[in-house]
């Protein structure tokens, strides 16, 4: 991923956070660090499965 994309995504998220704060709306994300780290963990786990090439078809595993 390019640095410009990461920077743009970060700035866009920060801008959205400012807008949500100004209108006193709840943010559509976990308001605690533990929740944010849970999302990071999901991403890391997904990328680990891709890296290890363990991607499979769930439909082949289900009994129905």
N, C-alpha and C positions, 0 to 999 in steps of 0.2 A: 504494500500500500504506500502511496506517495505521501510525503510529509504535508503537502498542500491540502490533500483530502482530509487528513487527520486534523489539521489546524482549522479548516473550514467547518468540519463537523463539530469540533470543540466550541468554536465561536458561535455557531448556530445554536447549539445546546445552551450555551451561556445566555444568549439573547432570549431564547425561549424561557429560560429560568427567570430572567429579569421581567419579562412580560407577565408570566404567571404570578410573580411576586407583586408586581404593581397592581394587578387586578384582584389580588388576594384570593387566588384560586389554588387548589391543591395541585401539586406537581404530579404528573403522570409517571412517577418513578419512586422507588423506595426512598423515604426521607432520612434513612439512617445509613451509616457506612456499611453495616452488616448486610443490608439489603442490596446495596450496590456491589459489594464483594460477591454476593450470591450470583448476581448477573455475570460478573467477571468469571466466576467459577464455571458457569454454564458455557460460556464462550471458550474457555480454556479446555474444558472437557470435550467439547465438540471438535475443536481443532486437533486435540490429541488423537481422537478416533480417526479423523481424516489423515493425520500424519502416519499413524500406524496401519492405515489402509484396512481398517476393520469395519468399514461401512457395509451394512447388509440391508436386506429387504425384510422389514418386520412382517409383512404379509406371509412370507414363507415360514415364519416361526409360529404364528398363531394357529391354534387348532381348528379354527372355523373358516 
